[in-house]
Amino acid sequence: QSVAANRLLIKCDHALPVAGSVKARGGIYEVLCFAEQLAIQAKLLLNVANNHSEPSHFGDYLALATAEARSLFNRYRIAVGSTGNLGLSIGIMAAKLGFQVCVHMSRDAKAWKKKRLRDAGVEVVEHLGDYADAVAEGRRQSEADPHGYFVDDENSERLFYGYSVAALRLQRQLQDAAIAVDKNNPLFVYLPCGVGGAPGGISYGLKQLFGDHVHCFFAEPVQAPCMLYAMATGRVAPVSELGLSIATEADGLAVGCASELVATRMQALLSGIFTVTDDDLFRWVYQLHQLEGIDVEPSATAGFAGPALLSQTDAGRAYLQQQGLDSVMDRARHIVWTTGGSFVPATEQAGFLERGKRLLNRAV
């Protein structure tokens, strides 16, 4: 309600193919990087321009889909720790190429995501602990396996830079829509944040393209504000130190400790962080369905709090004044990044909508 018509846009990463979430950008990229590395070493990718005489990045990448490549990849085991969506992107892509795959999933992961992985031929290991426990065990097992490769959501630069390419895609979309981003037309982007890899990579890419004209904000659950805690204190530590339980229906954001890689890189780039309640997430799921016919999972709606918090709170107004933006806010664009949900089973989605409707009616 605080944003003028046609000034609020949605970046629909919930509709990305293969994984149905923003994690497809980083996860699939990392799997392909590892596959490429192995194929070059095995001389399956040969330089077309040099008469196929030496291994090279300039080879025919259809070679990655051959039986010979599949046999090579099957000697290796890719592992990842996940609350759900990263596991889907890594697991589905890696299994498709022929890798052995193991996804270590925390207690927060949804049953339907585990089933989707198992149906794709992926081994799923369930942990009683949280995200950090799943990551730690996945890392430990991979390090003990000479043919193991661990996708480290907390420290992977491949993931980070895979996510950052989203900025180039968005730049092209804005240009096609004749939307300027400059001093007089600022851009505000609101991104749900778990461990930080996806929103961090995207924000990094956006800042490289648009500099001071883009303002990136992370959204976290009130019970799991791990990046907020890291940025506020200057150290990465579990939010359990604050007595928080990490209990949230936003499974992709149910992370107790932020990525140090991302926290460090965001110190000079991030505009701010805000928190949201689970009730708000479900209300927005329902409203998005009713108003736009878009279905997402609860965690994907976290960014919708951003525009109102920016314009209607003391902290938000202070930021706009500090940045000298008051006089151009009528020309600003706001982008909410919806990060997952297109593969949610119909029965699950119906439950989200019913809960959201009930909460909205109660609020009214």
C-alpha positions in Angstrom: 0.0 0.0 0.0 3.0 2.3 0.5 4.2 1.8 -3.1 2.7 3.6 -6.1 1.1 1.5 -8.9 3.6 -0.2 -11.2 6.5 0.5 -8.8 6.5 -2.9 -7.1 7.8 -5.8 -9.1 8.3 -9.5 -8.4 11.4 -11.4 -9.5 9.9 -14.9 -9.8 12.8 -17.2 -9.0 10.2 -19.6 -7.6 9.4 -20.4 -11.2 13.0 -21.4 -12.2 13.2 -24.9 -13.9 14.7 -28.0 -12.4 14.6 -27.0 -8.7 11.8 -24.4 -8.6 13.8 -22.0 -6.5 16.6 -19.4 -6.4 18.9 -22.3 -5.4 18.9 -23.4 -9.0 21.1 -20.5 -9.9 24.0 -21.4 -7.6 23.5 -25.2 -7.1 23.2 -26.2 -10.7 26.2 -23.9 -11.6 28.4 -25.6 -9.0 27.5 -29.1 -10.1 28.2 -28.1 -13.8 31.6 -26.6 -12.7 32.6 -29.8 -11.0 31.4 -31.9 -14.0 33.4 -29.6 -16.4 36.5 -29.9 -14.2 36.4 -33.7 -14.3 35.6 -33.8 -18.0 38.6 -31.6 -18.9 40.9 -33.7 -16.7 39.6 -36.9 -18.4 40.0 -35.2 -21.9 36.3 -35.5 -22.6 36.2 -31.8 -23.5 38.6 -31.2 -26.4 39.3 -27.9 -28.1 37.1 -27.8 -31.2 39.1 -24.8 -32.6 42.4 -26.8 -32.2 41.2 -29.9 -34.0 40.2 -31.6 -30.8 43.9 -32.1 -29.8 43.9 -30.8 -26.3 41.5 -30.6 -23.3 39.9 -27.2 -23.1 36.9 -25.1 -21.9 36.2 -24.6 -25.6 35.1 -28.2 -26.3 31.7 -29.5 -27.2 29.7 -29.6 -24.0 27.3 -32.2 -25.3 30.2 -34.5 -24.2 28.9 -34.1 -20.6 25.7 -36.0 -21.6 27.5 -39.1 -23.1 27.7 -42.5 -21.6 31.4 -42.1 -21.2 30.9 -38.9 -19.1 28.2 -40.6 -17.1 30.5 -43.5 -16.3 33.2 -41.0 -15.2 30.8 -39.0 -13.0 29.5 -42.1 -11.3 32.8 -42.6 -9.6 32.3 -39.4 -7.6 29.9 -38.6 -4.8 28.5 -35.1 -4.4 27.2 -34.2 -1.0 25.4 -31.2 0.5 23.8 -30.1 3.7 20.4 -28.4 3.2 17.1 -27.4 4.7 15.5 -28.3 1.3 15.9 -26.1 -1.8 19.7 -26.3 -2.2 19.4 -30.0 -1.8 16.9 -30.2 -4.6 19.0 -28.2 -7.0 22.2 -30.1 -6.2 20.6 -33.5 -6.0 18.4 -33.4 -9.1 21.2 -32.0 -11.3 23.9 -34.2 -10.0 21.8 -37.3 -10.3 20.8 -36.4 -13.8 24.5 -36.2 -14.9 25.2 -39.6 -13.2 26.9 -38.6 -10.0 26.3 -40.4 -6.8 24.5 -37.9 -4.6 23.8 -37.6 -0.9 21.8 -34.8 0.6 22.0 -34.3 4.4 18.7 -32.7 5.5 18.0 -31.0 8.8 14.9 -31.5 10.9 13.4 -28.4 9.3 13.2 -29.9 5.8 9.8 -30.7 4.4 8.7 -34.3 3.8 7.7 -33.6 0.2 11.2 -32.2 -0.6 12.8 -35.4 0.7 10.4 -37.5 -1.4 11.2 -35.5 -4.5 14.9 -36.1 -4.0 14.5 -39.8 -3.4 12.2 -40.1 -6.5 15.1 -38.6 -8.5 17.5 -41.3 -7.2 19.2 -39.2 -4.5 20.2 -40.6 -1.2 18.7 -38.5 1.6 20.1 -38.6 5.1 17.8 -37.1 7.8 19.3 -35.5 10.9 17.6 -34.8 14.2 19.6 -31.5 14.5 19.3 -28.3 12.6 20.9 -27.0 9.4 24.3 -26.6 11.0 24.3 -30.3 12.1 23.4 -31.4 8.6 26.1 -29.4 7.0 28.8 -30.5 9.5 28.0 -34.2 8.9 27.9 -33.8 5.2 31.3 -32.1 5.2 32.8 -34.8 7.5 31.7 -37.6 5.3 32.9 -36.0 2.1 36.3 -35.2 3.6 36.7 -38.9 4.4 35.8 -40.0 0.9 38.7 -39.7 -1.7 36.1 -39.3 -4.4 33.8 -37.0 -2.4 32.9 -33.5 -3.3 31.1 -31.3 -0.8 29.0 -28.3 -1.8 29.5 -26.0 1.1 26.6 -23.6 1.3 28.5 -21.5 3.9 31.8 -21.1 2.0 31.4 -21.9 -1.6 32.5 -19.2 -4.1 31.1 -21.2 -6.9 27.6 -21.0 -5.4 28.1 -17.3 -4.6 29.1 -16.4 -8.1 26.5 -18.6 -9.6 23.9 -16.6 -7.7 25.5 -13.3 -8.8 24.7 -13.9 -12.4 21.1 -13.2 -11.6 22.0 -9.6 -11.6 22.8 -9.7 -15.3 19.5 -11.5 -16.0 17.6 -8.8 -14.1 19.5 -6.0 -15.8 18.4 -7.3 -19.2 14.8 -7.6 -18.0 14.8 -4.0 -16.7 16.3 -2.8 -20.0 13.6 -4.7 -22.0 11.0 -3.0 -19.8 12.6 0.4 -20.3 13.1 0.7 -16.6 16.1 3.0 -15.7 18.2 2.5 -12.6 20.2 5.7 -11.8 20.5 8.6 -9.4 17.0 9.7 -10.1 15.5 6.2 -10.4 16.7 4.2 -7.4 16.1 0.4 -7.2 15.2 -1.3 -3.9 15.6 -5.1 -3.8 14.2 -7.3 -0.9 15.7 -10.8 -0.6 14.8 -13.7 1.8 17.9 -14.8 3.7 18.9 -18.1 5.3 22.6 -18.8 5.5 23.1 -15.9 3.0 24.6 -17.4 -0.1 21.8 -16.7 -2.6 20.9 -13.2 -1.4 24.5 -12.4 -0.9 25.5 -13.4 -4.4 22.6 -11.6 -6.0 23.3 -8.4 -4.0 27.0 -8.6 -4.9 26.1 -8.8 -8.6 23.6 -6.0 -8.4 26.0 -3.7 -6.7 28.6 -4.4 -9.4 26.1 -3.3 -12.1 24.2 -0.5 -10.4 26.5 0.7 -7.6 24.9 3.2 -5.2 21.7 3.3 -7.2 20.6 -0.1 -5.9 19.7 -0.8 -2.3 19.6 -4.4 -1.1 17.8 -5.6 2.0 17.7 -9.1 3.5 14.6 -10.5 5.2 14.9 -13.1 7.9 12.5 -14.9 10.3 12.3 -13.4 13.8 13.5 -16.7 15.3 16.4 -17.1 12.9 18.0 -13.7 12.2 21.5 -15.2 11.7 22.8 -12.6 9.2 21.4 -9.7 11.2 23.2 -11.0 14.3 26.5 -11.4 12.3 26.3 -8.0 10.8 25.3 -6.3 14.0 28.0 -7.8 16.1 30.8 -8.2 13.5 31.2 -11.9 14.2 29.5 -15.0 13.0 27.8 -16.9 15.9 24.7 -18.9 16.5 21.5 -17.0 17.3 20.9 -19.5 20.1 23.2 -17.2 22.0 20.2 -14.8 22.0 17.9 -17.5 23.3 16.2 -17.9 19.9 14.9 -21.4 18.8 15.3 -21.2 15.0 11.6 -22.4 15.0 10.0 -21.2 11.8 7.8 -22.6 9.0 10.2 -20.9 6.6 12.3 -24.0 6.2 14.7 -22.4 3.7 15.5 -19.6 6.2 15.7 -21.8 9.3 19.4 -21.2 9.8 21.1 -20.4 13.1 24.5 -19.3 11.9 25.3 -17.1 8.9 27.9 -17.7 6.2 31.1 -15.8 7.2 32.0 -15.5 3.5 28.8 -13.7 2.8 28.7 -11.6 6.0 32.2 -10.3 5.3 31.4 -9.4 1.7 28.1 -7.7 2.6 29.5 -5.4 5.3 30.1 -2.6 2.8 27.3 -3.5 0.3 24.1 -4.3 2.2 21.6 -1.6 3.0 19.8 -3.3 5.8 18.1 -6.4 7.3 14.6 -6.8 8.7 12.7 -9.7 10.3 9.3 -11.1 9.7 6.9 -13.4 11.6 5.6 -16.7 10.3 2.1 -15.3 10.4 3.1 -12.6 8.0 4.6 -15.1 5.6 1.3 -17.1 5.4 -0.8 -14.0 5.0 1.3 -12.9 2.0 1.2 -16.4 0.5 -2.6 -16.1 0.5 -2.7 -12.5 -0.8 -0.2 -13.3 -3.6 -2.4 -16.2 -4.7 -5.5 -14.0 -4.6 -4.2 -10.9 -6.2 -1.7 -12.3 -8.8 -2.4 -16.0 -9.1 1.1 -16.8 -7.9 1.8 -19.7 -5.6 5.0 -19.8 -3.5 6.2 -21.4 -0.3 6.0 -19.2 2.9 9.8 -18.4 3.0 9.6 -16.9 -0.5 7.3 -14.1 0.7 9.6 -12.7 3.3 10.6 -9.7 1.2 7.1 -8.3 0.9 7.6 -6.5 4.3 10.4 -4.4 2.8 8.6 -1.4 1.1 6.4 -0.6 4.1 9.2 -0.9 6.6 11.3 1.4 4.4 8.6 4.1 4.2 6.6 3.7 7.4 9.2 3.2 10.2 11.7 5.5 11.8 14.6 3.3 10.8 13.4 3.2 7.2 12.8 6.9 6.9 16.2 7.6 8.5 17.9 5.5 5.9 16.2 7.3 3.0 17.1 10.7 4.5 20.7 9.6 5.1 21.0 8.4 1.5 19.4 11.6 0.1 16.6 9.7 -1.5 13.5 11.5 -0.2 13.1 13.6 -3.3 13.2 10.7 -5.7 11.2 8.0 -4.0 8.2 8.6 -6.2 10.3 7.3 -9.1 11.8 4.4 -7.2 11.2 0.8 -8.1 10.9 -2.0 -5.6 11.7 -5.7 -6.4 10.6 -8.5 -4.1 12.5 -11.7 -4.9 10.3 -14.8 -4.6 12.7 -17.6 -4.0 10.9 -20.9 -4.1 7.7 -22.8 -4.3 6.6 -23.8 -7.8 7.0 -27.5 -7.0 5.1 -27.5 -3.7 2.4 -30.3 -3.8 -1.1 -29.1 -4.2 -2.2 -30.4 -0.8 0.6 -28.6 0.9 -0.2 -25.4 -1.0 -3.8 -25.7 -0.1 -2.8 -25.8 3.6 -0.6 -22.7 3.2 -3.5 -20.8 1.6 -6.0 -21.9 4.2 -3.7 -20.8 7.0 -3.0 -17.5 5.3 -6.7 -16.8 4.8 -7.5 -17.6 8.4 -4.8 -15.3 9.6 -5.8 -12.5 7.3 -9.5 -12.7 8.3 -8.4 -12.7 12.0 -6.3 -9.5 11.4 -9.3 -7.8 9.7 
